[in-house]
């Protein structure tokens, strides 16, 4: 009975946690555009506003679609201490071994990435601009989610170890406070010859970080002055209790750049999935699919942003997206 209750609680909390935080999702999708070859960049840069804005559409669907939640996580530790040696990568084989209900209950993130990848390939082959943009934004979201360690564990919010709130601390609070100083340059997109296998490799890499994410915060909390762990922070138009900047900085320090590294890896992998889908679709001429070209000033700003990205100098997220992230952070905390 207790186990069933914890599983139900876990599923409910999972639906209320914003993966990566809107701030990070906006940034990952946007910067992934700059990893693409010129033949693709002309299209994606002209639609960079859509790609950025809809980086969070998958999260928003969780409030209206009860089947959306499991697409954002994989509770790998449900399958044992070495889950990736026992969990089949083929969905049908996994469903036969554990049952489809079990697979869905504990998350289908890697299979969702593979499915969305093929959706993008299909859209590219059809030369369907709207479908390409939608699939690209969604694929970027799921690939980014796979880079978050806490999306790979039953203890996704520290609720099993007395660390409730760590999810938002790791993937929202830290990026929002320090993300403008990160070096996001991830190089060029590369071809992925097996999208599903790659999705599992990303999840496996994130899973290896779970112990550090939880253990280091637990140790830090024991040594940090309790009255300095939290502070009142403005999210949107309201003041809410959140982890203090001092505590967040200390946690980032003991993590030794983990959040920055995972964001950088996400940028590279999102771009690589987009690039690979384009190659598998026969490398269609995306220039012909541009509906609304950007103005000279808009192109100049994007070019400047790309130059800064490639030199390792971070570009502050536009105020509009920063504000949206802050407002959503308030909503996610239930305040």
C-alpha positions, 0 to 999 in steps of 0.5 A: 500500500505504501509503495502504491501511494509513493508511486501515485505521489510520484506521478502527480508531482511529476506532472507539476514539475516543469522540466529543465525550467522554461528558461533553460528550454528556451535557451537550449532550443535557441542555441541549438539552431547555431549548431546547424550547417548553412543549408539548414540554418537559413530556415531555422534562423528565420524561424528561431522565434518559433523554435524558442517559443515552442520549446516549452509546448510539450510541458504545457500539454501536460496540463491538458493531456494526461498521457503527456507526463510519461514522455518526459522521464524514465524512472530507470532505477525502477528496473534495478541498480544497472537498469540499462543492462536489463531494460530492452531498447526496443519498446515491444521487447520492453513491453513484453518483458515488463508489460506496457502498463509498467513501461508507461508508468515509469516513463517512456522518454527515450522512445518518445525521442525516437518517435518525435525524431521520425515525426520530424523526418516525415515532416521534412520529406513532406516539405511541411513547414508547420509540421517541421517547426512543431516536430523540431520544437518538441524533439528539442524539448524531449532531448533536453529533458533526457539530459536532466539527471532527476528525470531518470530516477524515482526520487525525481524531486528528492521526495524519498530522501527529505530533499523535496524541491531539489528538482527546481533547484537543479534545473530552474533556479541555478540556470536562471541565476547563473545561466548568463555566464555559462559557455554554451558553445557545443560545436557543430551538429553531427549525424546520429546513425541510431536515434533510439540507441542515442536516446538511451545513451543520453539517458544512461549518462544522466542516470550516472549523475543522479547519485551526485545530484542528490548526495552533494545537495544533502551534504551541503544542506547539513553544513549550510546555515538554515536561515540562509538556505531560502529567501523571498524571490520575485517570480512574476508579480509575486514574492515567493520563498525559494532557494537563496542565491547564496545556497544555489551558488554553493550547490553549483560550486559543489556540482563542479559545473554539472548543470552547465555541462548538461545544458551544453550537451543538450544543445549539441544533441538537439542540433544533432537530432535535427540535422540527422532527421534532415539527412535521413529525409534526403536533405530537402531544400529548406530555403524554399520553405521559408514563409516569412523572412526576417528583417535586415535588423533581425538577421543582424541581431541573430548573426551577432548572437550566433557569433557570441555563442561560437566564441563561448560568450553567453547571450542573455536570454531576452527579457520576454522569455526571462519574464515568462520563465519567472512567471511559470516558476511561480506557477510550478511552485504552486504559489 
